[in-house]
Amino acid sequence: MHPEPDPIGPSEESVWNYPRPPRLELVTQRLRVVLDGRDVAATMAGFRVLETSHPPTYYFPPADLAADLLGPPRKAGICEWKGRAVLFDLDTGSRRIEGAAWAYPDPTPGFLAIAGYIAFYAGPMDGCFVGGVPVLPQPGGFYGGWITPSIRGPFKGGPGTMGW
């Protein structure tokens, strides 16, 4: 059983109106990830995945990454919707974050558009932005959703939400 959704106002989205299975959408706003004063990723050609109870997860095309900062991929878990994931460490020379990003090199048919695209956990970064607006990380640390002021929950990921 899930909780009562937060009320939404004009120009707001409820994660409880997102679909299951998830939906993939193009993003027309600039997406940006910053660590140690450096743009790790910045794009106008990203995607977001919308899934019930989760804030959106944003994916960057490989061409729009500072690829020299990403370590080699290593196997991670399996998403029932997108397939097998790989994790990447991020190293700026002065800071190393293990498992900072992930990708689906060979996703399921519904998510082929993000094959090889990279998503980042917002929590360990200096800043992540959607259209210039700073984001908050999805609670809990396991999921990688980005919360902007226009997204309403409650959100899966924190204590007591496993059964949602």
Secondary structure, DSSP 8 states (H G I E B T S, - for coil): ---------TT-EEGGGS-SS-EEEE--S-EEEEETTEEEEEESS-EEEEETTEEEEEEE-GGGB-GGGB---EEEEEETTTEEEEEEEEE-SS-EEEEEEEEBSS--GGGGGGBT-EEE-STTSSEEEETTEE-EE-TTSSS--EE-TTEE---TTSTT-TT-
